[in-house]
Amino acid sequence: MKTLILVVGLLLAVGAQAQDPAKRDHQQMHRLHNDPKVYMKALDDPKRDEYQKPHEVLSALNIKPGEVIADIGAGTGYFTFRLAHHVGAKGKVYAVDVSPDMIRHINRRSRDAKATNVVAILADNDDPLLPEQSVNRIFICDVWHHVDNQTKYLALMKKMLKPGGEIVMIDFHKKELPFGPPLQMKIAREDLIKQLETNGFRVAKEHTFLPHQYFLVFAPK
């Protein structure tokens, strides 16, 4: 049991490092994770906006009112509530995460903001636990390298998409950067494209305005 707790804690700490604008070693991340309030504050640090450019990302997606979007690895809801604003009252955003702390946080934010179009989902590491043909888009930012069984996950996501649906992938380039996960955990842009093409997807669009991340949109072949 102690080993399991240690492994889960390490995974969550590394997950924080993927979205935390500060560069920290594993020991610092472990201390950060032990204080949930500080941990969540780090994920929502306004400095993240400087490189993540959330307004530009959402403008590039050209989201239509009424869309249903799954935010995989939603964390504190950094993108969730921005997406919810764009889909409007007739749309829906599934905030999917494996951390109960994050899901509770999103539920509190939804209640306080009266965001009735946000639905939090506590998922498995290898299954987002969403129905087939339930979403127009799947949004994955700085999270894909944490998925345990990526081949299984891709097959499930393909089933989750409505006809004409898309998968949005944003992640750090595989090189040394002042923030993000360790280099060995990063997935190179070319490797991600090859992986998704092998599993029945094609690149539909690519945006290149993010300074440290690739921004790819995939559609089923």
mmCIF file of the C-alpha atoms, coordinates in Angstrom:
data_MODEL
# 
_entry.id   MODEL 
# 
loop_
_atom_site.group_PDB 
_atom_site.id 
_atom_site.type_symbol 
_atom_site.label_atom_id 
_atom_site.label_alt_id 
_atom_site.label_comp_id 
_atom_site.label_asym_id 
_atom_site.label_entity_id 
_atom_site.label_seq_id 
_atom_site.pdbx_PDB_ins_code 
_atom_site.Cartn_x 
_atom_site.Cartn_y 
_atom_site.Cartn_z 
_atom_site.occupancy 
_atom_site.B_iso_or_equiv 
_atom_site.pdbx_formal_charge 
_atom_site.auth_seq_id 
_atom_site.auth_comp_id 
_atom_site.auth_asym_id 
_atom_site.auth_atom_id 
_atom_site.pdbx_PDB_model_num 
ATOM 1   C CA . MET A 1 1   ? 0.000   0.000  0.000   1.00 0.00 ? 1   MET A CA 1 
ATOM 2   C CA . LYS A 1 2   ? 2.833   2.425  0.867   1.00 0.00 ? 2   LYS A CA 1 
ATOM 3   C CA . THR A 1 3   ? 4.414   1.697  -2.522  1.00 0.00 ? 3   THR A CA 1 
ATOM 4   C CA . LEU A 1 4   ? 1.133   2.423  -4.308  1.00 0.00 ? 4   LEU A CA 1 
ATOM 5   C CA . ILE A 1 5   ? 0.697   5.732  -2.459  1.00 0.00 ? 5   ILE A CA 1 
ATOM 6   C CA . LEU A 1 6   ? 4.261   6.729  -3.357  1.00 0.00 ? 6   LEU A CA 1 
ATOM 7   C CA . VAL A 1 7   ? 3.742   5.916  -7.043  1.00 0.00 ? 7   VAL A CA 1 
ATOM 8   C CA . VAL A 1 8   ? 0.439   7.819  -7.231  1.00 0.00 ? 8   VAL A CA 1 
ATOM 9   C CA . GLY A 1 9   ? 2.004   10.789 -5.460  1.00 0.00 ? 9   GLY A CA 1 
ATOM 10  C CA . LEU A 1 10  ? 4.922   10.819 -7.888  1.00 0.00 ? 10  LEU A CA 1 
ATOM 11  C CA . LEU A 1 11  ? 2.607   10.681 -10.905 1.00 0.00 ? 11  LEU A CA 1 
ATOM 12  C CA . LEU A 1 12  ? 0.563   13.582 -9.601  1.00 0.00 ? 12  LEU A CA 1 
ATOM 13  C CA . ALA A 1 13  ? 3.697   15.564 -8.837  1.00 0.00 ? 13  ALA A CA 1 
ATOM 14  C CA . VAL A 1 14  ? 4.999   15.037 -12.357 1.00 0.00 ? 14  VAL A CA 1 
ATOM 15  C CA . GLY A 1 15  ? 1.553   15.969 -13.694 1.00 0.00 ? 15  GLY A CA 1 
ATOM 16  C CA . ALA A 1 16  ? 1.801   19.257 -11.856 1.00 0.00 ? 16  ALA A CA 1 
ATOM 17  C CA . GLN A 1 17  ? 5.237   19.844 -13.350 1.00 0.00 ? 17  GLN A CA 1 
ATOM 18  C CA . ALA A 1 18  ? 3.775   19.505 -16.842 1.00 0.00 ? 18  ALA A CA 1 
ATOM 19  C CA . GLN A 1 19  ? 1.529   22.542 -16.311 1.00 0.00 ? 19  GLN A CA 1 
ATOM 20  C CA . ASP A 1 20  ? 3.440   24.449 -13.609 1.00 0.00 ? 20  ASP A CA 1 
ATOM 21  C CA . PRO A 1 21  ? 5.220   27.512 -15.074 1.00 0.00 ? 21  PRO A CA 1 
ATOM 22  C CA . ALA A 1 22  ? 8.076   27.169 -12.571 1.00 0.00 ? 22  ALA A CA 1 
ATOM 23  C CA . LYS A 1 23  ? 10.876  24.626 -13.046 1.00 0.00 ? 23  LYS A CA 1 
ATOM 24  C CA . ARG A 1 24  ? 11.110  22.315 -10.000 1.00 0.00 ? 24  ARG A CA 1 
ATOM 25  C CA . ASP A 1 25  ? 12.883  19.079 -9.221  1.00 0.00 ? 25  ASP A CA 1 
ATOM 26  C CA . HIS A 1 26  ? 10.993  15.978 -8.011  1.00 0.00 ? 26  HIS A CA 1 
ATOM 27  C CA . GLN A 1 27  ? 11.689  16.742 -4.335  1.00 0.00 ? 27  GLN A CA 1 
ATOM 28  C CA . GLN A 1 28  ? 10.224  20.240 -4.684  1.00 0.00 ? 28  GLN A CA 1 
ATOM 29  C CA . MET A 1 29  ? 7.237   18.835 -6.547  1.00 0.00 ? 29  MET A CA 1 
ATOM 30  C CA . HIS A 1 30  ? 6.642   16.281 -3.796  1.00 0.00 ? 30  HIS A CA 1 
ATOM 31  C CA . ARG A 1 31  ? 6.549   19.058 -1.182  1.00 0.00 ? 31  ARG A CA 1 
ATOM 32  C CA . LEU A 1 32  ? 4.253   21.074 -3.408  1.00 0.00 ? 32  LEU A CA 1 
ATOM 33  C CA . HIS A 1 33  ? 1.823   18.173 -3.823  1.00 0.00 ? 33  HIS A CA 1 
ATOM 34  C CA . ASN A 1 34  ? 1.610   17.692 -0.047  1.00 0.00 ? 34  ASN A CA 1 
ATOM 35  C CA . ASP A 1 35  ? -0.142  21.066 0.184   1.00 0.00 ? 35  ASP A CA 1 
ATOM 36  C CA . PRO A 1 36  ? -3.160  20.838 -2.187  1.00 0.00 ? 36  PRO A CA 1 
ATOM 37  C CA . LYS A 1 37  ? -3.931  24.573 -2.010  1.00 0.00 ? 37  LYS A CA 1 
ATOM 38  C CA . VAL A 1 38  ? -0.401  25.558 -2.983  1.00 0.00 ? 38  VAL A CA 1 
ATOM 39  C CA . TYR A 1 39  ? -0.335  22.806 -5.622  1.00 0.00 ? 39  TYR A CA 1 
ATOM 40  C CA . MET A 1 40  ? -3.514  24.082 -7.285  1.00 0.00 ? 40  MET A CA 1 
ATOM 41  C CA . LYS A 1 41  ? -2.338  27.668 -7.078  1.00 0.00 ? 41  LYS A CA 1 
ATOM 42  C CA . ALA A 1 42  ? 0.824   26.654 -8.939  1.00 0.00 ? 42  ALA A CA 1 
ATOM 43  C CA . LEU A 1 43  ? -1.225  25.091 -11.744 1.00 0.00 ? 43  LEU A CA 1 
ATOM 44  C CA . ASP A 1 44  ? -3.226  28.304 -12.128 1.00 0.00 ? 44  ASP A CA 1 
ATOM 45  C CA . ASP A 1 45  ? -0.243  30.642 -11.894 1.00 0.00 ? 45  ASP A CA 1 
ATOM 46  C CA . PRO A 1 46  ? -0.967  33.637 -14.201 1.00 0.00 ? 46  PRO A CA 1 
ATOM 47  C CA . LYS A 1 47  ? 2.575   33.282 -15.567 1.00 0.00 ? 47  LYS A CA 1 
ATOM 48  C CA . ARG A 1 48  ? 1.357   30.229 -17.451 1.00 0.00 ? 48  ARG A CA 1 
ATOM 49  C CA . ASP A 1 49  ? -0.701  32.493 -19.710 1.00 0.00 ? 49  ASP A CA 1 
ATOM 50  C CA . GLU A 1 50  ? 2.505   33.969 -21.129 1.00 0.00 ? 50  GLU A CA 1 
ATOM 51  C CA . TYR A 1 51  ? 3.426   30.773 -22.967 1.00 0.00 ? 51  TYR A CA 1 
ATOM 52  C CA . GLN A 1 52  ? 0.103   28.883 -22.993 1.00 0.00 ? 52  GLN A CA 1 
ATOM 53  C CA . LYS A 1 53  ? -1.766  31.758 -24.689 1.00 0.00 ? 53  LYS A CA 1 
ATOM 54  C CA . PRO A 1 54  ? -5.238  30.433 -23.781 1.00 0.00 ? 54  PRO A CA 1 
ATOM 55  C CA . HIS A 1 55  ? -7.133  33.192 -25.594 1.00 0.00 ? 55  HIS A CA 1 
ATOM 56  C CA . GLU A 1 56  ? -5.242  32.549 -28.825 1.00 0.00 ? 56  GLU A CA 1 
ATOM 57  C CA . VAL A 1 57  ? -5.703  28.778 -28.458 1.00 0.00 ? 57  VAL A CA 1 
ATOM 58  C CA . LEU A 1 58  ? -9.468  29.089 -28.103 1.00 0.00 ? 58  LEU A CA 1 
ATOM 59  C CA . SER A 1 59  ? -9.679  31.577 -30.966 1.00 0.00 ? 59  SER A CA 1 
ATOM 60  C CA . ALA A 1 60  ? -7.781  29.137 -33.200 1.00 0.00 ? 60  ALA A CA 1 
ATOM 61  C CA . LEU A 1 61  ? -10.227 26.336 -32.333 1.00 0.00 ? 61  LEU A CA 1 
ATOM 62  C CA . ASN A 1 62  ? -13.184 28.438 -33.492 1.00 0.00 ? 62  ASN A CA 1 
ATOM 63  C CA . ILE A 1 63  ? -15.553 26.676 -31.080 1.00 0.00 ? 63  ILE A CA 1 
ATOM 64  C CA . LYS A 1 64  ? -19.246 26.816 -31.918 1.00 0.00 ? 64  LYS A CA 1 
ATOM 65  C CA . PRO A 1 65  ? -21.994 27.365 -29.318 1.00 0.00 ? 65  PRO A CA 1 
ATOM 66  C CA . GLY A 1 66  ? -23.612 24.053 -28.453 1.00 0.00 ? 66  GLY A CA 1 
ATOM 67  C CA . GLU A 1 67  ? -20.495 21.917 -28.894 1.00 0.00 ? 67  GLU A CA 1 
ATOM 68  C CA . VAL A 1 68  ? -19.678 19.121 -26.460 1.00 0.00 ? 68  VAL A CA 1 
ATOM 69  C CA . ILE A 1 69  ? -15.995 18.999 -25.525 1.00 0.00 ? 69  ILE A CA 1 
ATOM 70  C CA . ALA A 1 70  ? -13.996 16.623 -23.314 1.00 0.00 ? 70  ALA A CA 1 
ATOM 71  C CA . ASP A 1 71  ? -11.098 18.294 -21.496 1.00 0.00 ? 71  ASP A CA 1 
ATOM 72  C CA . ILE A 1 72  ? -8.866  15.304 -20.729 1.00 0.00 ? 72  ILE A CA 1 
ATOM 73  C CA . GLY A 1 73  ? -6.581  15.890 -17.748 1.00 0.00 ? 73  GLY A CA 1 
ATOM 74  C CA . ALA A 1 74  ? -8.570  18.979 -16.814 1.00 0.00 ? 74  ALA A CA 1 
ATOM 75  C CA . GLY A 1 75  ? -6.585  19.636 -13.623 1.00 0.00 ? 75  GLY A CA 1 
ATOM 76  C CA . THR A 1 76  ? -7.888  22.752 -11.888 1.00 0.00 ? 76  THR A CA 1 
ATOM 77  C CA . GLY A 1 77  ? -10.013 23.677 -14.900 1.00 0.00 ? 77  GLY A CA 1 
ATOM 78  C CA . TYR A 1 78  ? -7.524  26.072 -16.509 1.00 0.00 ? 78  TYR A CA 1 
ATOM 79  C CA . PHE A 1 79  ? -9.009  25.368 -19.944 1.00 0.00 ? 79  PHE A CA 1 
ATOM 80  C CA . THR A 1 80  ? -12.290 23.785 -18.797 1.00 0.00 ? 80  THR A CA 1 
ATOM 81  C CA . PHE A 1 81  ? -14.034 26.993 -17.836 1.00 0.00 ? 81  PHE A CA 1 
ATOM 82  C CA . ARG A 1 82  ? -12.691 28.875 -20.829 1.00 0.00 ? 82  ARG A CA 1 
ATOM 83  C CA . LEU A 1 83  ? -14.081 26.128 -23.068 1.00 0.00 ? 83  LEU A CA 1 
ATOM 84  C CA . ALA A 1 84  ? -17.398 26.247 -21.183 1.00 0.00 ? 84  ALA A CA 1 
ATOM 85  C CA . HIS A 1 85  ? -17.702 29.962 -21.916 1.00 0.00 ? 85  HIS A CA 1 
ATOM 86  C CA . HIS A 1 86  ? -17.298 29.301 -25.645 1.00 0.00 ? 86  HIS A CA 1 
ATOM 87  C CA . VAL A 1 87  ? -19.722 26.370 -25.924 1.00 0.00 ? 87  VAL A CA 1 
ATOM 88  C CA . GLY A 1 88  ? -22.385 28.356 -24.065 1.00 0.00 ? 88  GLY A CA 1 
ATOM 89  C CA . ALA A 1 89  ? -25.429 27.256 -22.140 1.00 0.00 ? 89  ALA A CA 1 
ATOM 90  C CA . LYS A 1 90  ? -26.492 24.765 -24.812 1.00 0.00 ? 90  LYS A CA 1 
ATOM 91  C CA . GLY A 1 91  ? -23.069 23.132 -24.933 1.00 0.00 ? 91  GLY A CA 1 
ATOM 92  C CA . LYS A 1 92  ? -21.193 20.990 -22.438 1.00 0.00 ? 92  LYS A CA 1 
ATOM 93  C CA . VAL A 1 93  ? -17.637 20.428 -21.230 1.00 0.00 ? 93  VAL A CA 1 
ATOM 94  C CA . TYR A 1 94  ? -16.644 17.159 -19.597 1.00 0.00 ? 94  TYR A CA 1 
ATOM 95  C CA . ALA A 1 95  ? -13.773 17.900 -17.190 1.00 0.00 ? 95  ALA A CA 1 
ATOM 96  C CA . VAL A 1 96  ? -11.987 14.532 -17.055 1.00 0.00 ? 96  VAL A CA 1 
ATOM 97  C CA . ASP A 1 97  ? -9.251  13.844 -14.506 1.00 0.00 ? 97  ASP A CA 1 
ATOM 98  C CA . VAL A 1 98  ? -7.858  10.932 -12.475 1.00 0.00 ? 98  VAL A CA 1 
ATOM 99  C CA . SER A 1 99  ? -7.319  13.018 -9.322  1.00 0.00 ? 99  SER A CA 1 
ATOM 100 C CA . PRO A 1 100 ? -10.208 13.202 -6.811  1.00 0.00 ? 100 PRO A CA 1 
ATOM 101 C CA . ASP A 1 101 ? -8.724  16.469 -5.463  1.00 0.00 ? 101 ASP A CA 1 
ATOM 102 C CA . MET A 1 102 ? -8.960  18.054 -8.913  1.00 0.00 ? 102 MET A CA 1 
ATOM 103 C CA . ILE A 1 103 ? -12.487 16.788 -9.495  1.00 0.00 ? 103 ILE A CA 1 
ATOM 104 C CA . ARG A 1 104 ? -13.657 18.209 -6.168  1.00 0.00 ? 104 ARG A CA 1 
ATOM 105 C CA . HIS A 1 105 ? -11.965 21.513 -7.011  1.00 0.00 ? 105 HIS A CA 1 
ATOM 106 C CA . ILE A 1 106 ? -13.713 21.678 -10.389 1.00 0.00 ? 106 ILE A CA 1 
ATOM 107 C CA . ASN A 1 107 ? -17.049 20.827 -8.802  1.00 0.00 ? 107 ASN A CA 1 
ATOM 108 C CA . ARG A 1 108 ? -16.592 23.684 -6.320  1.00 0.00 ? 108 ARG A CA 1 
ATOM 109 C CA . ARG A 1 109 ? -15.656 26.084 -9.120  1.00 0.00 ? 109 ARG A CA 1 
ATOM 110 C CA . SER A 1 110 ? -18.667 24.963 -11.167 1.00 0.00 ? 110 SER A CA 1 
ATOM 111 C CA . ARG A 1 111 ? -21.013 25.496 -8.226  1.00 0.00 ? 111 ARG A CA 1 
ATOM 112 C CA . ASP A 1 112 ? -19.579 28.903 -7.338  1.00 0.00 ? 112 ASP A CA 1 
ATOM 113 C CA . ALA A 1 113 ? -19.595 30.086 -10.955 1.00 0.00 ? 113 ALA A CA 1 
ATOM 114 C CA . LYS A 1 114 ? -22.999 28.485 -11.640 1.00 0.00 ? 114 LYS A CA 1 
ATOM 115 C CA . ALA A 1 115 ? -21.384 26.761 -14.610 1.00 0.00 ? 115 ALA A CA 1 
ATOM 116 C CA . THR A 1 116 ? -24.146 24.246 -15.303 1.00 0.00 ? 116 THR A CA 1 
ATOM 117 C CA . ASN A 1 117 ? -22.486 23.222 -18.580 1.00 0.00 ? 117 ASN A CA 1 
ATOM 118 C CA . VAL A 1 118 ? -19.429 21.701 -16.838 1.00 0.00 ? 118 VAL A CA 1 
ATOM 119 C CA . VAL A 1 119 ? -19.579 18.023 -15.841 1.00 0.00 ? 119 VAL A CA 1 
ATOM 120 C CA . ALA A 1 120 ? -16.639 16.620 -13.851 1.00 0.00 ? 120 ALA A CA 1 
ATOM 121 C CA . ILE A 1 121 ? -15.671 12.983 -14.521 1.00 0.00 ? 121 ILE A CA 1 
ATOM 122 C CA . LEU A 1 122 ? -13.326 10.991 -12.257 1.00 0.00 ? 122 LEU A CA 1 
ATOM 123 C CA . ALA A 1 123 ? -11.679 8.717  -14.805 1.00 0.00 ? 123 ALA A CA 1 
ATOM 124 C CA . ASP A 1 124 ? -9.268  5.797  -14.933 1.00 0.00 ? 124 ASP A CA 1 
ATOM 125 C CA . ASN A 1 125 ? -5.671  6.204  -16.155 1.00 0.00 ? 125 ASN A CA 1 
ATOM 126 C CA . ASP A 1 126 ? -6.493  4.245  -19.308 1.00 0.00 ? 126 ASP A CA 1 
ATOM 127 C CA . ASP A 1 127 ? -10.176 5.140  -19.794 1.00 0.00 ? 127 ASP A CA 1 
ATOM 128 C CA . PRO A 1 128 ? -11.889 8.562  -19.857 1.00 0.00 ? 128 PRO A CA 1 
ATOM 129 C CA . LEU A 1 129 ? -15.200 6.856  -18.981 1.00 0.00 ? 129 LEU A CA 1 
ATOM 130 C CA . LEU A 1 130 ? -17.290 8.773  -21.504 1.00 0.00 ? 130 LEU A CA 1 
ATOM 131 C CA . PRO A 1 131 ? -20.056 7.347  -23.726 1.00 0.00 ? 131 PRO A CA 1 
ATOM 132 C CA . GLU A 1 132 ? -19.597 6.528  -27.394 1.00 0.00 ? 132 GLU A CA 1 
ATOM 133 C CA . GLN A 1 133 ? -20.307 9.361  -29.873 1.00 0.00 ? 133 GLN A CA 1 
ATOM 134 C CA . SER A 1 134 ? -20.726 11.839 -27.015 1.00 0.00 ? 134 SER A CA 1 
ATOM 135 C CA . VAL A 1 135 ? -18.310 14.672 -27.888 1.00 0.00 ? 135 VAL A CA 1 
ATOM 136 C CA . ASN A 1 136 ? -17.458 16.937 -30.810 1.00 0.00 ? 136 ASN A CA 1 
ATOM 137 C CA . ARG A 1 137 ? -13.888 17.490 -29.664 1.00 0.00 ? 137 ARG A CA 1 
ATOM 138 C CA . ILE A 1 138 ? -11.389 16.002 -27.276 1.00 0.00 ? 138 ILE A CA 1 
ATOM 139 C CA . PHE A 1 139 ? -8.942  18.535 -25.841 1.00 0.00 ? 139 PHE A CA 1 
ATOM 140 C CA . ILE A 1 140 ? -5.639  17.271 -24.379 1.00 0.00 ? 140 ILE A CA 1 
ATOM 141 C CA . CYS A 1 141 ? -3.070  19.797 -23.168 1.00 0.00 ? 141 CYS A CA 1 
ATOM 142 C CA . ASP A 1 142 ? 0.257   18.755 -21.575 1.00 0.00 ? 142 ASP A CA 1 
ATOM 143 C CA . VAL A 1 143 ? -1.228  15.424 -20.456 1.00 0.00 ? 143 VAL A CA 1 
ATOM 144 C CA . TRP A 1 144 ? -0.763  12.747 -23.113 1.00 0.00 ? 144 TRP A CA 1 
ATOM 145 C CA . HIS A 1 145 ? 2.585   11.490 -21.746 1.00 0.00 ? 145 HIS A CA 1 
ATOM 146 C CA . HIS A 1 146 ? 0.790   10.500 -18.492 1.00 0.00 ? 146 HIS A CA 1 
ATOM 147 C CA . VAL A 1 147 ? -1.681  8.113  -20.147 1.00 0.00 ? 147 VAL A CA 1 
ATOM 148 C CA . ASP A 1 148 ? -0.875  4.517  -19.213 1.00 0.00 ? 148 ASP A CA 1 
ATOM 149 C CA . ASN A 1 149 ? -2.138  2.622  -22.264 1.00 0.00 ? 149 ASN A CA 1 
ATOM 150 C CA . GLN A 1 150 ? -2.166  5.107  -25.120 1.00 0.00 ? 150 GLN A CA 1 
ATOM 151 C CA . THR A 1 151 ? -3.239  2.617  -27.813 1.00 0.00 ? 151 THR A CA 1 
ATOM 152 C CA . LYS A 1 152 ? -6.300  1.629  -25.784 1.00 0.00 ? 152 LYS A CA 1 
ATOM 153 C CA . TYR A 1 153 ? -7.014  5.274  -25.016 1.00 0.00 ? 153 TYR A CA 1 
ATOM 154 C CA . LEU A 1 154 ? -6.903  6.256  -28.691 1.00 0.00 ? 154 LEU A CA 1 
ATOM 155 C CA . ALA A 1 155 ? -9.349  3.480  -29.587 1.00 0.00 ? 155 ALA A CA 1 
ATOM 156 C CA . LEU A 1 156 ? -11.724 4.661  -26.865 1.00 0.00 ? 156 LEU A CA 1 
ATOM 157 C CA . MET A 1 157 ? -11.431 8.292  -27.946 1.00 0.00 ? 157 MET A CA 1 
ATOM 158 C CA . LYS A 1 158 ? -12.198 7.352  -31.531 1.00 0.00 ? 158 LYS A CA 1 
ATOM 159 C CA . LYS A 1 159 ? -15.453 5.791  -30.317 1.00 0.00 ? 159 LYS A CA 1 
ATOM 160 C CA . MET A 1 160 ? -16.236 8.825  -28.132 1.00 0.00 ? 160 MET A CA 1 
ATOM 161 C CA . LEU A 1 161 ? -16.154 11.245 -31.057 1.00 0.00 ? 161 LEU A CA 1 
ATOM 162 C CA . LYS A 1 162 ? -19.302 12.241 -32.861 1.00 0.00 ? 162 LYS A CA 1 
ATOM 163 C CA . PRO A 1 163 ? -19.156 12.174 -36.694 1.00 0.00 ? 163 PRO A CA 1 
ATOM 164 C CA . GLY A 1 164 ? -16.846 14.961 -37.829 1.00 0.00 ? 164 GLY A CA 1 
ATOM 165 C CA . GLY A 1 165 ? -15.201 15.117 -34.392 1.00 0.00 ? 165 GLY A CA 1 
ATOM 166 C CA . GLU A 1 166 ? -11.600 16.101 -33.677 1.00 0.00 ? 166 GLU A CA 1 
ATOM 167 C CA . ILE A 1 167 ? -8.827  15.489 -31.159 1.00 0.00 ? 167 ILE A CA 1 
ATOM 168 C CA . VAL A 1 168 ? -6.781  18.531 -30.117 1.00 0.00 ? 168 VAL A CA 1 
ATOM 169 C CA . MET A 1 169 ? -3.270  17.786 -28.835 1.00 0.00 ? 169 MET A CA 1 
ATOM 170 C CA . ILE A 1 170 ? -1.044  20.460 -27.265 1.00 0.00 ? 170 ILE A CA 1 
ATOM 171 C CA . ASP A 1 171 ? 2.239   19.449 -25.643 1.00 0.00 ? 171 ASP A CA 1 
ATOM 172 C CA . PHE A 1 172 ? 5.800   20.571 -25.078 1.00 0.00 ? 172 PHE A CA 1 
ATOM 173 C CA . HIS A 1 173 ? 8.427   20.125 -27.754 1.00 0.00 ? 173 HIS A CA 1 
ATOM 174 C CA . LYS A 1 174 ? 10.966  17.441 -26.920 1.00 0.00 ? 174 LYS A CA 1 
ATOM 175 C CA . LYS A 1 175 ? 13.821  19.716 -25.906 1.00 0.00 ? 175 LYS A CA 1 
ATOM 176 C CA . GLU A 1 176 ? 15.093  21.435 -22.780 1.00 0.00 ? 176 GLU A CA 1 
ATOM 177 C CA . LEU A 1 177 ? 12.698  24.161 -21.635 1.00 0.00 ? 177 LEU A CA 1 
ATOM 178 C CA . PRO A 1 178 ? 12.432  26.290 -18.475 1.00 0.00 ? 178 PRO A CA 1 
ATOM 179 C CA . PHE A 1 179 ? 9.240   24.415 -17.495 1.00 0.00 ? 179 PHE A CA 1 
ATOM 180 C CA . GLY A 1 180 ? 7.270   21.294 -18.345 1.00 0.00 ? 180 GLY A CA 1 
ATOM 181 C CA . PRO A 1 181 ? 8.029   17.611 -17.704 1.00 0.00 ? 181 PRO A CA 1 
ATOM 182 C CA . PRO A 1 182 ? 11.537  16.104 -17.772 1.00 0.00 ? 182 PRO A CA 1 
ATOM 183 C CA . LEU A 1 183 ? 12.963  15.666 -21.260 1.00 0.00 ? 183 LEU A CA 1 
ATOM 184 C CA . GLN A 1 184 ? 12.696  11.879 -21.144 1.00 0.00 ? 184 GLN A CA 1 
ATOM 185 C CA . MET A 1 185 ? 8.924   12.105 -20.599 1.00 0.00 ? 185 MET A CA 1 
ATOM 186 C CA . LYS A 1 186 ? 8.228   14.454 -23.493 1.00 0.00 ? 186 LYS A CA 1 
ATOM 187 C CA . ILE A 1 187 ? 6.816   13.170 -26.772 1.00 0.00 ? 187 ILE A CA 1 
ATOM 188 C CA . ALA A 1 188 ? 8.275   14.624 -29.952 1.00 0.00 ? 188 ALA A CA 1 
ATOM 189 C CA . ARG A 1 189 ? 5.829   16.151 -32.418 1.00 0.00 ? 189 ARG A CA 1 
ATOM 190 C CA . GLU A 1 190 ? 6.848   13.721 -35.156 1.00 0.00 ? 190 GLU A CA 1 
ATOM 191 C CA . ASP A 1 191 ? 6.399   10.720 -32.850 1.00 0.00 ? 191 ASP A CA 1 
ATOM 192 C CA . LEU A 1 192 ? 2.926   11.866 -31.816 1.00 0.00 ? 192 LEU A CA 1 
ATOM 193 C CA . ILE A 1 193 ? 1.855   12.300 -35.438 1.00 0.00 ? 193 ILE A CA 1 
ATOM 194 C CA . LYS A 1 194 ? 3.164   8.833  -36.296 1.00 0.00 ? 194 LYS A CA 1 
ATOM 195 C CA . GLN A 1 195 ? 1.376   7.323  -33.300 1.00 0.00 ? 195 GLN A CA 1 
ATOM 196 C CA . LEU A 1 196 ? -1.986  8.830  -34.183 1.00 0.00 ? 196 LEU A CA 1 
ATOM 197 C CA . GLU A 1 197 ? -1.648  7.998  -37.871 1.00 0.00 ? 197 GLU A CA 1 
ATOM 198 C CA . THR A 1 198 ? -0.901  4.395  -36.923 1.00 0.00 ? 198 THR A CA 1 
ATOM 199 C CA . ASN A 1 199 ? -4.092  4.358  -34.849 1.00 0.00 ? 199 ASN A CA 1 
ATOM 200 C CA . GLY A 1 200 ? -6.456  5.681  -37.492 1.00 0.00 ? 200 GLY A CA 1 
ATOM 201 C CA . PHE A 1 201 ? -6.129  9.477  -37.339 1.00 0.00 ? 201 PHE A CA 1 
ATOM 202 C CA . ARG A 1 202 ? -4.736  12.155 -39.633 1.00 0.00 ? 202 ARG A CA 1 
ATOM 203 C CA . VAL A 1 203 ? -3.490  15.691 -39.057 1.00 0.00 ? 203 VAL A CA 1 
ATOM 204 C CA . ALA A 1 204 ? -6.354  18.025 -39.951 1.00 0.00 ? 204 ALA A CA 1 
ATOM 205 C CA . LYS A 1 205 ? -4.756  21.313 -38.814 1.00 0.00 ? 205 LYS A CA 1 
ATOM 206 C CA . GLU A 1 206 ? -1.635  22.623 -37.150 1.00 0.00 ? 206 GLU A CA 1 
ATOM 207 C CA . HIS A 1 207 ? -1.094  25.939 -35.379 1.00 0.00 ? 207 HIS A CA 1 
ATOM 208 C CA . THR A 1 208 ? 2.436   27.188 -34.768 1.00 0.00 ? 208 THR A CA 1 
ATOM 209 C CA . PHE A 1 209 ? 2.035   30.315 -32.617 1.00 0.00 ? 209 PHE A CA 1 
ATOM 210 C CA . LEU A 1 210 ? 2.820   28.680 -29.261 1.00 0.00 ? 210 LEU A CA 1 
ATOM 211 C CA . PRO A 1 211 ? 6.462   29.339 -28.326 1.00 0.00 ? 211 PRO A CA 1 
ATOM 212 C CA . HIS A 1 212 ? 7.247   26.058 -26.544 1.00 0.00 ? 212 HIS A CA 1 
ATOM 213 C CA . GLN A 1 213 ? 4.502   23.632 -27.590 1.00 0.00 ? 213 GLN A CA 1 
ATOM 214 C CA . TYR A 1 214 ? 3.120   22.029 -30.705 1.00 0.00 ? 214 TYR A CA 1 
ATOM 215 C CA . PHE A 1 215 ? -0.615  22.437 -31.344 1.00 0.00 ? 215 PHE A CA 1 
ATOM 216 C CA . LEU A 1 216 ? -2.092  19.703 -33.537 1.00 0.00 ? 216 LEU A CA 1 
ATOM 217 C CA . VAL A 1 217 ? -5.676  18.896 -34.502 1.00 0.00 ? 217 VAL A CA 1 
ATOM 218 C CA . PHE A 1 218 ? -6.424  15.297 -35.565 1.00 0.00 ? 218 PHE A CA 1 
ATOM 219 C CA . ALA A 1 219 ? -9.454  13.787 -37.263 1.00 0.00 ? 219 ALA A CA 1 
ATOM 220 C CA . PRO A 1 220 ? -10.317 10.108 -37.835 1.00 0.00 ? 220 PRO A CA 1 
ATOM 221 C CA . LYS A 1 221 ? -9.191  8.843  -41.243 1.00 0.00 ? 221 LYS A CA 1 
# 
